[in-house]
């Protein structure tokens, strides 16, 4: 295990200097498509889009991730993008009702709050779907803010740092006071370009190397490593 992968070293150092915890949603908080699989949602999404007065790009036919379908379709124009955003939000919200909580995610949020940190969800999923999940699982009280896919512009989705920067701005915080937990290689540049440390969450085989190679400051396979670091580290900054 390299230093970047060490939960006892690098993660402890990151957490010690941080007063704000930023969490990606799909992965670190839950598996949003666990009950309603992503390929099925993508097909429902395409079916709904076909009812619009438009021709779907051929490249969307083989996509299993509905968010990637959105990226492609939204480029067809602002009116199409707005409608595609609204349809995807409804489908994601439906999927969130059957989402599978990630082991340790609720404990991480509760521990962050209990140790004086804020928790902000920063995601390519819609805020509506995220809020529905948090409400269903009685987690809303732990979350300071949600920064989700509320604009119909795919260019603002991660790996763009746009939403991470928005979260930092809403918190009125210094980027050095925050870290982002993400399970995707796109989370790494989004966080790093916004000036926050990134802890990669390797929740599937092969992801540890992928996240480390993408430039994550630390990588762990267990959210409990972060919770433990929170419990054993005092906050060095005064919350804004």
C-alpha positions as CSV (number, residue, x, y, z in Angstrom):
1,X,0.0,0.0,0.0
2,X,1.5,3.4,-1.0
3,X,1.4,6.5,1.1
4,X,-1.5,7.8,-1.0
5,X,-3.5,4.7,0.0
6,X,-2.7,4.8,3.7
7,X,-5.8,5.5,5.8
8,X,-3.7,6.0,8.9
9,X,-1.4,8.6,7.4
10,X,-2.5,10.8,4.6
11,X,-6.2,10.7,5.5
12,X,-5.4,11.7,9.0
13,X,-3.4,14.6,7.8
14,X,-6.2,15.7,5.4
15,X,-8.9,15.5,8.0
16,X,-6.9,17.3,10.7
17,X,-6.8,20.5,8.6
18,X,-10.4,20.3,7.4
19,X,-13.6,21.8,8.7
20,X,-15.7,20.9,5.7
21,X,-16.5,17.5,4.3
22,X,-17.7,17.3,0.6
23,X,-19.3,14.1,-0.5
24,X,-20.1,12.8,-3.9
25,X,-23.5,11.2,-3.8
26,X,-23.6,8.1,-6.0
27,X,-21.0,5.9,-4.4
28,X,-19.9,7.6,-1.2
29,X,-23.5,8.1,0.1
30,X,-25.4,5.4,-1.7
31,X,-25.8,3.4,-4.9
32,X,-28.6,5.4,-6.5
33,X,-29.2,2.8,-9.2
34,X,-29.1,-0.3,-7.0
35,X,-32.8,-0.9,-6.9
36,X,-33.6,0.5,-10.4
37,X,-30.4,-0.4,-12.4
38,X,-28.7,2.3,-14.5
39,X,-29.2,0.5,-17.8
40,X,-32.9,0.3,-17.2
41,X,-33.1,3.9,-16.3
42,X,-31.0,4.8,-19.4
43,X,-33.5,2.9,-21.6
44,X,-36.5,4.6,-19.9
45,X,-34.7,7.9,-20.4
46,X,-34.2,7.2,-24.1
47,X,-37.8,6.1,-24.5
48,X,-39.0,9.4,-23.0
49,X,-36.6,11.4,-25.1
50,X,-37.9,9.7,-28.3
51,X,-41.3,11.2,-27.6
52,X,-39.8,14.6,-28.0
53,X,-39.6,16.3,-31.5
54,X,-36.0,15.4,-31.9
55,X,-33.7,12.7,-33.2
56,X,-31.5,11.0,-30.7
57,X,-27.8,10.8,-31.5
58,X,-26.8,7.3,-32.5
59,X,-24.0,7.3,-29.8
60,X,-26.6,7.4,-27.0
61,X,-28.0,4.0,-27.9
62,X,-25.3,2.0,-26.2
63,X,-24.9,4.1,-23.1
64,X,-25.9,2.4,-19.8
65,X,-25.4,5.5,-17.6
66,X,-28.3,8.0,-17.9
67,X,-26.1,10.9,-16.9
68,X,-23.9,10.1,-20.0
69,X,-27.1,10.1,-22.1
70,X,-27.8,13.5,-20.7
71,X,-24.4,14.8,-21.6
72,X,-24.9,13.8,-25.2
73,X,-28.5,15.0,-25.6
74,X,-28.0,18.3,-23.9
75,X,-25.6,19.4,-26.6
76,X,-28.5,19.5,-29.1
77,X,-29.6,22.8,-27.8
78,X,-30.8,24.7,-24.7
79,X,-34.5,23.8,-25.1
80,X,-33.7,20.1,-25.5
81,X,-31.3,20.3,-22.6
82,X,-33.9,21.8,-20.3
83,X,-36.4,19.1,-21.1
84,X,-33.8,16.4,-20.9
85,X,-32.7,17.7,-17.5
86,X,-36.3,17.6,-16.2
87,X,-36.9,14.1,-17.4
88,X,-33.6,12.8,-15.9
89,X,-34.4,14.5,-12.6
90,X,-37.7,12.6,-12.4
91,X,-36.1,9.3,-13.2
92,X,-33.2,9.8,-10.7
93,X,-35.7,10.7,-8.0
94,X,-37.6,7.5,-8.7
95,X,-34.4,5.6,-8.5
96,X,-33.3,7.2,-5.3
97,X,-36.3,5.7,-3.5
98,X,-34.8,2.3,-4.0
99,X,-31.1,3.3,-3.6
100,X,-28.8,1.2,-1.5
101,X,-27.0,3.0,1.3
102,X,-23.3,2.7,1.2
103,X,-21.9,1.0,4.4
104,X,-20.6,3.7,6.7
105,X,-22.1,6.7,4.9
106,X,-24.6,7.6,7.5
107,X,-22.0,7.2,10.3
108,X,-19.6,9.4,8.3
109,X,-22.1,12.2,8.0
110,X,-23.1,12.0,11.7
111,X,-19.5,11.9,12.8
112,X,-18.6,14.9,10.7
113,X,-21.4,16.9,12.3
114,X,-20.6,15.7,15.8
115,X,-16.9,16.8,15.4
116,X,-17.8,20.3,14.2
117,X,-17.5,19.8,10.5
118,X,-20.1,20.7,7.8
119,X,-21.3,18.2,5.3
120,X,-22.1,19.2,1.7
121,X,-23.2,16.8,-1.1
122,X,-21.5,17.7,-4.4
123,X,-22.9,15.6,-7.3
124,X,-23.7,15.1,-10.9
125,X,-27.1,13.8,-9.7
126,X,-29.9,16.3,-9.3
127,X,-30.5,18.0,-6.0
128,X,-34.1,16.8,-6.0
129,X,-33.1,13.2,-6.1
130,X,-30.4,13.7,-3.4
131,X,-32.8,15.5,-1.1
132,X,-35.4,12.7,-1.6
133,X,-32.8,10.1,-0.6
134,X,-31.6,12.1,2.5
135,X,-35.2,12.6,3.6
136,X,-36.1,8.9,3.2
137,X,-33.1,7.9,5.3
138,X,-33.4,10.6,7.9
139,X,-30.1,12.1,7.0
140,X,-31.1,15.7,6.1
141,X,-30.2,17.0,9.5
142,X,-26.5,16.1,8.9
143,X,-26.2,18.0,5.6
144,X,-25.5,21.7,5.4
145,X,-26.0,22.0,1.6
146,X,-26.6,20.1,-1.6
147,X,-24.9,21.2,-4.8
148,X,-26.3,19.0,-7.5
149,X,-27.1,19.0,-11.2
150,X,-29.6,21.8,-11.2
151,X,-28.5,23.5,-14.5
152,X,-29.1,21.9,-17.9
153,X,-25.5,22.4,-18.9
154,X,-23.4,19.2,-19.1
155,X,-20.2,21.3,-19.2
156,X,-20.8,22.1,-15.5
157,X,-20.8,18.4,-14.5
158,X,-17.7,16.8,-12.9
159,X,-14.9,16.6,-13.9
160,X,-15.5,20.4,-14.1
161,X,-14.6,22.0,-10.8
162,X,-17.7,24.2,-11.0
163,X,-19.9,22.5,-8.4
164,X,-17.0,22.0,-5.9
165,X,-16.2,25.7,-6.2
166,X,-19.9,26.5,-5.7
167,X,-19.9,24.4,-2.6
168,X,-16.8,26.2,-1.2
169,X,-18.4,29.6,-2.0
170,X,-21.7,28.7,-0.3
171,X,-19.7,27.7,2.8
172,X,-17.7,30.9,2.6
173,X,-14.7,28.7,3.2
174,X,-11.1,28.4,2.1
175,X,-10.6,25.4,-0.2
176,X,-7.7,24.3,2.1
177,X,-10.3,23.8,4.8
178,X,-12.2,21.1,2.8
179,X,-11.8,17.7,1.3
180,X,-13.9,15.8,-1.2
181,X,-14.7,12.1,-1.0
182,X,-15.4,10.6,-4.4
183,X,-15.4,7.2,-6.0
184,X,-14.9,8.2,-9.6
185,X,-11.8,9.4,-11.6
186,X,-13.9,12.5,-12.6
187,X,-14.1,13.5,-8.9
188,X,-10.4,13.9,-8.7
189,X,-9.8,16.8,-11.1
190,X,-13.0,18.4,-10.0
191,X,-11.7,18.6,-6.4
192,X,-8.0,19.3,-7.3
193,X,-8.9,22.1,-9.7
194,X,-11.1,23.7,-7.0
195,X,-8.2,23.5,-4.6
196,X,-9.6,20.9,-2.2
197,X,-8.0,17.6,-1.1
198,X,-9.5,14.5,-2.6
199,X,-9.9,11.2,-0.8
200,X,-10.7,8.5,-3.3
201,X,-13.3,5.9,-2.2
202,X,-12.4,2.6,-3.9
203,X,-15.7,0.8,-3.5
204,X,-15.0,-1.7,-6.3
205,X,-12.1,-3.8,-7.3
206,X,-9.6,-1.9,-9.5
207,X,-10.7,1.5,-8.3
208,X,-7.8,2.0,-5.8
209,X,-5.2,2.1,-8.6
210,X,-7.6,4.2,-10.9
211,X,-8.1,6.8,-8.2
212,X,-4.5,6.9,-7.2
213,X,-3.4,7.3,-10.8
214,X,-5.9,10.1,-11.3
215,X,-4.2,12.0,-8.5
216,X,-6.3,11.5,-5.4
217,X,-4.5,12.7,-2.3
218,X,-5.4,9.5,-0.5
219,X,-7.4,6.3,-1.3
220,X,-9.4,4.1,1.0
221,X,-11.8,1.2,0.6
222,X,-13.7,2.0,3.8
223,X,-15.6,5.1,4.8
224,X,-15.0,4.1,8.4
225,X,-11.3,5.1,7.9
226,X,-12.5,8.7,7.4
227,X,-14.9,8.5,10.3
228,X,-12.1,7.3,12.5
229,X,-9.8,10.1,11.4
230,X,-12.6,12.7,12.1
231,X,-13.0,11.3,15.6
232,X,-9.4,11.5,16.4
233,X,-8.7,14.9,14.8
234,X,-9.7,18.3,16.2
235,X,-10.8,21.0,13.8
236,X,-8.0,23.6,13.5
237,X,-10.2,26.2,11.8
238,X,-13.2,28.2,13.0
239,X,-16.3,27.4,10.8
240,X,-17.5,30.3,8.8
